[in-house]
């Protein structure tokens, strides 16, 4: 009797245990939601600081341009003021010559007396009239020059004050920019350290969703990173590759947002191996693009992406000698079917 009661309790308990095990999610090979991969906080922090650094850089550069413009204006006004002062000095000298001429021709004797005493009064009157006109003209010119001098001095002072204010603001912007860049560099180090750990274990956690840029892309195709320097090219040789380089490298700092070059579907997200953390996207028309040596991913396998969407962050995982994005264009999802990415993108309006 006792054995039969145990059996009646044991069977339902066993069935419940099997149901619980069946309900647990299975792990995709190479993908582990429980361990490995970068901390979402670090990825988001790097992306945020990357954007803040870009904004601070733009503000600083704009401030520098404004300061240079005001400095050039102040220098121009100073040059004009110096020229106006030289002209005013010359006018004063002209006025002095006129006064001396009047003195030599009897300046203290009344004009009526000089006319009466003159051998040729008509000539004396003509000379006197010419001297008077010259005197009036020089005095008028001096008045105008003084007014111009005052205006130029005021404008010069205003431009100099604006220049100095901008210089002070630029110094503050430079300090802010340096502070952001220091924080960004530390965050990049943490992001890469976690990415290296993830790539070494061959496990990736789910996508770290990043806030997308505010500016939407209206073109059907874009470059995989916004600012870059081209490094190793397609087909080039080197000790890092068994045969030839299979893609185009973009030298960018760790944490740089990586963009989908066109619309499509994510067919592969993996960690480990020579490519480190990588993403492969299938595009309409039978082409595939690969983004390798990443520090984090912002998409999962099966996701649909649009042109310019941030799909991850650059790094230096896998077989890499420094921070860069390895970008490939293939006719299949697998290595060995690559075509030169540069003319491929150029044919789609993206000139690197």
C-alpha positions in Angstrom: 0.0 0.0 0.0 2.8 2.4 1.0 4.7 1.7 -2.3 1.6 2.4 -4.4 0.9 5.7 -2.6 4.6 6.8 -3.3 4.2 5.9 -7.0 1.0 8.0 -7.2 2.9 11.1 -5.9 6.1 10.4 -7.7 4.6 10.4 -11.3 3.0 13.9 -11.1 6.1 15.3 -9.6 8.2 13.9 -12.4 5.9 15.3 -15.0 6.0 18.8 -13.4 9.8 18.7 -13.4 9.9 17.7 -17.0 7.5 20.5 -17.9 9.7 23.1 -16.1 12.8 21.9 -17.9 11.0 22.0 -21.3 9.9 25.6 -20.6 13.5 26.8 -20.0 14.9 28.8 -23.0 17.6 27.1 -25.0 20.9 28.8 -25.7 21.9 29.4 -29.3 25.5 28.2 -29.9 27.9 31.1 -29.4 25.2 33.3 -27.8 24.7 33.4 -24.0 22.2 35.8 -22.5 23.5 35.1 -19.0 27.2 35.8 -19.2 29.9 37.4 -21.4 29.6 40.5 -23.5 29.8 44.1 -22.6 27.9 45.7 -19.8 24.9 47.5 -21.3 25.7 50.5 -19.0 29.3 50.7 -20.5 28.1 50.5 -24.1 25.4 53.2 -23.5 28.0 55.4 -21.6 30.5 55.1 -24.5 27.8 56.0 -27.0 26.6 58.9 -24.9 30.1 60.3 -24.3 30.9 59.7 -28.0 28.0 62.0 -28.9 28.9 64.5 -26.2 32.5 64.7 -27.4 31.3 65.2 -31.0 29.0 68.1 -29.9 31.7 69.6 -27.7 34.1 69.4 -30.6 31.6 71.1 -33.0 31.0 73.9 -30.5 34.7 74.4 -29.9 35.5 74.5 -33.6 32.6 76.9 -34.2 33.8 79.1 -31.3 37.3 79.1 -32.8 36.0 80.2 -36.2 34.0 83.0 -34.6 37.0 84.1 -32.5 39.2 84.1 -35.6 36.6 86.2 -37.5 36.4 88.7 -34.6 40.2 88.8 -34.3 40.5 89.4 -38.0 37.9 92.2 -37.8 39.7 93.8 -34.9 43.0 93.7 -36.7 41.3 95.2 -39.8 39.8 98.0 -37.8 43.1 98.6 -36.1 44.7 99.0 -39.5 42.0 101.4 -40.7 42.3 103.4 -37.4 46.0 103.7 -37.8 45.5 104.9 -41.4 42.9 107.4 -40.3 45.2 108.7 -37.6 48.0 109.1 -40.2 45.6 111.0 -42.5 44.6 113.2 -39.6 48.2 114.0 -38.8 48.8 114.9 -42.4 45.7 117.2 -42.4 47.0 118.9 -39.3 50.3 119.4 -41.1 48.5 120.9 -44.1 46.6 123.3 -41.7 49.9 124.3 -40.2 51.3 125.1 -43.6 48.3 127.2 -44.4 48.7 129.1 -41.1 52.4 129.7 -41.8 51.6 131.0 -45.3 49.0 133.4 -44.0 51.6 134.6 -41.4 54.3 135.2 -44.0 51.9 137.2 -46.2 51.0 139.5 -43.3 48.8 137.4 -41.2 48.3 139.9 -38.4 47.6 142.9 -40.7 43.9 143.3 -41.5 43.0 142.2 -45.0 41.6 145.7 -45.9 45.0 147.3 -45.0 46.9 144.7 -47.1 44.6 145.3 -50.1 45.2 149.1 -49.8 48.9 148.7 -49.5 49.3 146.0 -52.2 50.7 146.8 -55.7 48.3 144.2 -57.2 45.2 144.0 -54.9 43.3 141.7 -57.3 46.1 139.1 -57.1 46.2 139.4 -53.3 42.4 138.9 -53.1 42.6 135.8 -55.3 45.4 134.3 -53.1 43.5 135.2 -50.0 40.4 133.5 -51.3 42.3 130.4 -52.3 43.9 130.2 -48.8 40.6 130.6 -47.1 39.0 127.9 -49.2 41.9 125.6 -48.5 41.6 126.4 -44.8 37.9 125.6 -44.8 38.5 122.4 -46.7 41.3 121.2 -44.4 39.2 122.0 -41.3 36.2 120.1 -42.8 38.5 117.1 -43.6 39.9 117.2 -40.1 36.4 117.1 -38.6 35.4 114.2 -40.8 38.6 112.4 -40.0 38.1 112.9 -36.2 34.6 111.5 -36.4 35.8 108.5 -38.5 38.6 108.0 -35.9 36.1 107.9 -33.1 33.8 105.4 -34.9 36.7 103.1 -35.8 38.0 103.2 -32.2 34.6 102.3 -30.9 34.2 99.5 -33.4 37.7 98.2 -32.7 37.0 98.2 -29.0 33.8 96.3 -29.5 35.4 93.7 -31.8 38.3 93.2 -29.4 35.9 92.8 -26.5 33.9 90.2 -28.4 37.1 88.4 -29.4 38.3 88.3 -25.8 34.9 87.0 -24.6 35.0 84.2 -27.3 38.6 83.3 -26.3 37.4 82.9 -22.7 34.4 80.8 -23.8 36.6 78.7 -26.0 39.0 78.0 -23.2 36.0 76.7 -21.2 34.8 74.6 -24.1 38.3 73.2 -24.5 38.4 72.2 -20.9 34.9 70.6 -21.2 36.0 68.8 -24.3 39.1 67.4 -22.7 37.1 66.3 -19.7 34.6 64.4 -21.9 37.4 62.8 -23.9 39.1 61.6 -20.7 35.9 60.0 -19.5 35.3 58.6 -23.0 38.8 57.0 -23.0 38.3 55.3 -19.7 34.8 54.1 -20.7 36.3 52.7 -24.0 38.9 50.8 -22.0 36.2 49.2 -19.9 34.1 48.4 -23.0 37.0 46.8 -24.8 38.1 44.8 -21.7 34.6 43.3 -21.4 34.5 42.7 -25.2 37.8 40.8 -25.0 36.4 38.7 -22.3 33.3 37.9 -24.3 35.3 37.1 -27.5 37.7 34.9 -25.5 34.8 32.8 -24.1 33.1 32.7 -27.5 29.8 33.8 -25.9 27.7 36.9 -26.7 24.9 38.3 -24.6 21.8 39.8 -26.3 21.9 43.1 -28.1 22.7 46.3 -26.2 20.1 48.6 -27.7 21.6 52.1 -28.3 19.8 55.4 -28.6 19.8 56.0 -32.3 21.1 59.3 -33.7 18.6 62.1 -34.0 19.4 62.8 -37.7 17.7 60.3 -39.9 19.4 59.0 -43.0 17.4 59.6 -46.2 19.9 57.8 -48.6 19.5 54.1 -49.4 23.3 53.5 -48.8 25.8 55.0 -46.4 29.4 54.3 -45.2 29.6 51.9 -42.2 31.2 54.6 -40.0 30.7 58.4 -40.2 34.3 59.6 -39.6 37.2 57.4 -40.4 40.6 56.8 -42.0 40.9 54.0 -44.5 43.6 51.5 -43.6 44.1 48.0 -45.0 42.4 47.6 -48.4 40.7 44.7 -50.1 43.2 42.2 -51.6 46.3 43.7 -49.8 48.8 41.3 -48.3 50.1 41.1 -44.7 51.2 38.7 -42.0 47.8 39.1 -40.3 46.0 37.1 -43.1 46.6 33.7 -44.5 46.1 34.8 -48.1 44.8 38.3 -48.9 42.8 40.9 -47.0 39.2 40.1 -47.5 37.6 43.5 -46.7 38.2 47.2 -46.2 39.4 48.4 -42.8 38.3 51.7 -41.3 40.6 53.1 -38.6 38.3 54.4 -35.8 38.5 54.7 -32.0 37.0 52.0 -29.8 33.3 52.6 -29.3 32.6 54.4 -32.6 29.0 53.7 -33.7 28.9 51.3 -36.6 26.1 51.7 -39.1 24.2 49.4 -41.4 25.3 50.4 -44.8 21.8 49.6 -46.2 18.5 48.1 -45.3 18.3 44.4 -44.6 18.1 41.5 -42.1 20.7 40.4 -39.6 21.6 36.8 -40.4 24.5 36.4 -38.0 25.8 37.7 -34.7 28.7 35.8 -33.2 31.7 36.2 -30.9 35.1 34.5 -30.9 37.5 33.5 -33.7 39.6 35.7 -36.0 36.8 38.2 -36.5 36.0 38.6 -32.8 32.6 40.0 -32.3 30.9 40.3 -35.7 27.6 41.0 -37.5 26.5 39.9 -40.9 23.5 41.5 -42.7 21.7 40.3 -45.8 20.6 43.0 -48.2 18.1 42.8 -51.1 19.8 41.7 -54.3 21.8 38.9 -52.8 24.6 40.7 -51.1 25.8 40.4 -47.6 27.9 42.9 -45.5 30.0 41.9 -42.5 31.1 44.2 -39.6 33.9 42.6 -37.5 36.3 43.2 -34.5 33.4 45.0 -32.7 33.3 45.8 -29.0 29.5 45.5 -28.7 26.4 44.7 -30.8 23.1 46.6 -30.8 21.1 44.1 -32.9 20.1 40.4 -32.6 20.0 37.7 -35.2 16.8 38.1 -37.3 16.4 41.9 -36.7 15.5 44.1 -39.6 17.7 47.2 -40.0 17.5 50.4 -42.0 20.3 52.4 -43.7 22.4 54.3 -41.1 21.0 52.4 -38.1 23.6 51.9 -35.3 24.1 48.2 -35.1 27.1 48.1 -32.8 30.3 49.8 -31.7 33.8 49.3 -33.1 36.6 47.7 -31.1 39.6 45.5 -31.6 38.4 42.0 -30.8 39.7 38.9 -32.5 42.7 38.9 -34.9 43.3 42.7 -34.7 46.3 44.8 -34.1 44.4 48.0 -33.1 41.0 49.7 -33.0 39.3 49.5 -36.4 36.2 48.2 -38.2 36.7 45.4 -40.7 34.0 45.7 -43.3 33.3 43.1 -46.0 30.8 42.8 -48.9 30.1 39.2 -49.9 27.8 37.3 -52.3 27.2 34.6 -49.6 27.1 34.9 -45.8 30.4 33.0 -45.5 34.0 34.0 -45.7 35.7 33.6 -49.1 32.9 35.2 -51.3 34.0 38.8 -50.8 34.1 41.5 -53.4 36.0 44.9 -53.1 33.8 47.1 -50.8 35.1 50.4 -52.2 33.8 50.2 -55.8 30.7 48.3 -54.5 29.8 51.2 -52.3 30.8 53.8 -55.0 28.3 52.1 -57.4 25.6 52.9 -54.8 26.6 56.5 -54.4 28.9 56.1 -51.3 32.4 57.4 -52.1 35.0 56.6 -49.4 
